[in-house]
Amino acid sequence: MKIAIIGAGFGGLAAAYDLRKAGHAVTVFEAADYVGGLASGFKEPGWDWYVEKFYHHWFASDEHMLGLIRELGLEDKVLFPRPYTVLLHDGKWYPFDSILKALLFPGLGWGFNKVRFGLVGLYLRLTNNWKALEQFTADAWMRKWAGRQVYEKMWEPLLIGKFGPHYQDVNMAWMWARLKARTTRLGTFEGGFQAFADLLADNLRQAGVEIRLETRVESIQREADGLTLRSADGSESFDRVLVTTSPALLARLAPDLPQDYLKGLLELKSMGAVVMVLSLKHQLSEQGYYWFNLPKSAGYPFLALVEHTNYLSPEHFGGDHILYAGDYLEPEHEYFKLSDEQLLERFLPSFQKINPKFERSWVKKVRVFKTAYAQPVPLVGHSKNIPEIQTPIAGLYFASMSQVYPWDRGTNFAVEIGRRAARLIMEK
Ligand SMILES: Cc1cc2nc3c(=O)[nH]c(=O)nc-3n(C[C@H](O)[C@H](O)[C@H](O)COP(=O)(O)OP(=O)(O)OC[C@H]3O[C@@H](n4cnc5c(N)ncnc54)[C@H](O)[C@@H]3O)c2cc1C
């Protein structure tokens, strides 16, 4: 079959890998001039490794991604360094990256709350019944079972940070999936995620896949002899098309989809993200902390502060210290409109709170990355909202971050859904 894939993120590339292996003629259309999608990276002059535009790592449980890397014989390039994650309590940072550290965390006191925190965590790790959990909001379920104090200290800040105004609508299966599928060990690829995406794309090209960069698809239409894709380069017909973009974009590309499917796509909610990446002359957290969990209530103008070079050595980045400051936001949020300079002005005082020695002169370079589609918002009973991979248009398939539910989005699940879509395409 002649198959087109729209998007060279990890979902599209993984699908291309299986489809080509099975002997199909595969063309990948990518609007950007690079592969890797949301997990792509950039390099400044003098850096040996890429830095992801949006902070990225793998969990030790990311079996689909790690499995694909093994199939490609690249497992020697996967690293699992030991980073330090910390949580704020009474103005002080406490380690929070293992069950033991969580039990020692003073923010929950030492009595009944800690027991409740432990029991709820254990229950969620052991149960597989996420369908029952999706009938409740995380807010209501956690308040009831973990108790108000544990919820407000531990879980509410996470929900507010990730989902802003929607935080009380998010279902409990999301929280379950987070606790179930995540590990404290965090992994990356030698050279960065971009280095892996480039190696995967090289492998595909050698196998005969055509990857057309800087080729934005403008529309998809069913015609008598197949599906016609239109781009600035002209139009071309395919037997099957797999779209890996956001649901809103699929709705724009294929307006001939039936009304109820289109409505379902457009009703899926998601959050955007704004992430600043700073190259600094000096280390910010001299304690070597990698990931700072920042409750919005502590007054920081961002959710996540991540010192990448407290995870990977600055020597990969010409001695620069790399810092991320990022947030999940509604696409209408003012951060999407501010210039990089204006945003830096907002963020600078917070860096000084982390290290009083910090000065503006430490900042060598600032880059800001923005995306309107960063994090799907799963509502109560969400499984019924998930669009089918096989759309009602014959031959048109859709595999996106919004469909990996009940799992939370991530490159591991992009690989899983990309390969699942490839299997479905080949079955029909
Ligand atoms: C802030 C942030 C932090 C994250 N942290 C992690 C993490 O730590 N670990 C992890 O594993 N995952 C993380 N993720 C999630 C991860 O990046 C995604 O789940 C994954 O990259 C999605 O891959 P995808 O192929 O589904 O989509 P995408 O990567 O979005 O790929 C879609 C591609 O389609 C292209 N495209 C769009 N429109 C068109 C068009 N009209 N024509 C042609 N091409 C088009 C886009 O340019 C893009 O390359 C994070 C995401 C964000 C935003």
The ligand as a Tripos MOL2 file, in Angstrom:
@<TRIPOS>MOLECULE
LIG
   53    58     1     0     0
SMALL
NO_CHARGES

@<TRIPOS>ATOM
      1 C1          6.2660   20.6710   28.3030 C.3       1 LIG1
      2 C2          6.2750   19.2420   27.8540 C.ar      1 LIG1
      3 C3          6.9990   18.3100   28.5790 C.ar      1 LIG1
      4 C4          7.0050   16.9680   28.1910 C.ar      1 LIG1
      5 N1          7.7420   16.0820   28.9160 N.ar      1 LIG1
      6 C5          7.8540   14.8180   28.4790 C.ar      1 LIG1
      7 C6          8.7430   13.9200   29.1210 C.ar      1 LIG1
      8 O1          9.4100   14.2480   30.0960 O.2       1 LIG1
      9 N2          8.8290   12.6530   28.6320 N.ar      1 LIG1
     10 C7          8.1250   12.2380   27.5390 C.ar      1 LIG1
     11 O2          8.2980   11.0930   27.1150 O.2       1 LIG1
     12 N3          7.2460   13.0650   26.9340 N.ar      1 LIG1
     13 C8          7.1070   14.3340   27.3700 C.ar      1 LIG1
     14 N4          6.2530   15.1930   26.7210 N.ar      1 LIG1
     15 C9          5.2960   14.6680   25.7580 C.3       1 LIG1
     16 C10         5.9010   14.3100   24.4280 C.3       1 LIG1
     17 O3          6.6390   15.3810   23.8770 O.3       1 LIG1
     18 C11         4.7530   13.9380   23.4690 C.3       1 LIG1
     19 O4          3.8840   13.0210   24.0830 O.3       1 LIG1
     20 C12         5.2540   13.3300   22.1770 C.3       1 LIG1
     21 O5          6.3820   14.0100   21.6770 O.3       1 LIG1
     22 C13         4.1060   13.3430   21.1740 C.3       1 LIG1
     23 O6          4.5300   12.7900   19.9610 O.3       1 LIG1
     24 P1          3.5340   12.7790   18.7410 P.3       1 LIG1
     25 O7          4.2660   12.1470   17.6060 O.co2     1 LIG1
     26 O8          2.2340   12.2130   19.1510 O.co2     1 LIG1
     27 O9          3.2120   14.3090   18.4180 O.3       1 LIG1
     28 P2          4.1670   15.5270   18.0450 P.3       1 LIG1
     29 O10         5.5100   15.3690   18.6360 O.co2     1 LIG1
     30 O11         3.3810   16.7490   18.3680 O.co2     1 LIG1
     31 O12         4.3220   15.3890   16.4500 O.3       1 LIG1
     32 C14         3.3960   15.8910   15.5470 C.3       1 LIG1
     33 C15         4.1630   16.4420   14.3610 C.3       1 LIG1
     34 O13         3.2290   16.8700   13.3630 O.3       1 LIG1
     35 C16         3.7700   17.9970   12.7030 C.3       1 LIG1
     36 N5          2.6850   18.6960   12.0290 N.ar      1 LIG1
     37 C17         1.6780   19.4290   12.5840 C.ar      1 LIG1
     38 N6          0.8490   19.8930   11.6280 N.ar      1 LIG1
     39 C18         1.3100   19.4200   10.4340 C.ar      1 LIG1
     40 C19         0.8580   19.5470    9.0860 C.ar      1 LIG1
     41 N7         -0.2410   20.2410    8.7710 N.pl3     1 LIG1
     42 N8          1.5960   18.9530    8.1090 N.ar      1 LIG1
     43 C20         2.7080   18.2420    8.4180 C.ar      1 LIG1
     44 N9          3.1660   18.0950    9.6860 N.ar      1 LIG1
     45 C21         2.4760   18.6680   10.6810 C.ar      1 LIG1
     46 C22         4.3880   18.7890   13.8470 C.3       1 LIG1
     47 O14         5.3490   19.7140   13.3670 O.3       1 LIG1
     48 C23         5.0040   17.6580   14.6960 C.3       1 LIG1
     49 O15         6.3470   17.4100   14.3170 O.3       1 LIG1
     50 C24         6.2460   16.5480   27.0710 C.ar      1 LIG1
     51 C25         5.5320   17.4890   26.3260 C.ar      1 LIG1
     52 C26         5.5440   18.8200   26.6970 C.ar      1 LIG1
     53 C27         4.7940   19.8250   25.8810 C.3       1 LIG1
@<TRIPOS>BOND
     1     1     2 1
     2     2     3 ar
     3     2    52 ar
     4     3     4 ar
     5     4     5 ar
     6     4    50 ar
     7     5     6 ar
     8     6     7 ar
     9     6    13 1
    10     7     8 2
    11     7     9 ar
    12     9    10 ar
    13    10    11 2
    14    10    12 ar
    15    12    13 ar
    16    13    14 ar
    17    14    15 1
    18    14    50 ar
    19    15    16 1
    20    16    17 1
    21    16    18 1
    22    18    19 1
    23    18    20 1
    24    20    21 1
    25    20    22 1
    26    22    23 1
    27    23    24 1
    28    24    25 2
    29    24    26 1
    30    24    27 1
    31    27    28 1
    32    28    29 2
    33    28    30 1
    34    28    31 1
    35    31    32 1
    36    32    33 1
    37    33    34 1
    38    33    48 1
    39    34    35 1
    40    35    36 1
    41    35    46 1
    42    36    37 ar
    43    36    45 ar
    44    37    38 ar
    45    38    39 ar
    46    39    40 ar
    47    39    45 ar
    48    40    41 1
    49    40    42 ar
    50    42    43 ar
    51    43    44 ar
    52    44    45 ar
    53    46    47 1
    54    46    48 1
    55    48    49 1
    56    50    51 ar
    57    51    52 ar
    58    52    53 1
@<TRIPOS>SUBSTRUCTURE
     1 LIG1         1 GROUP 0 **** ****
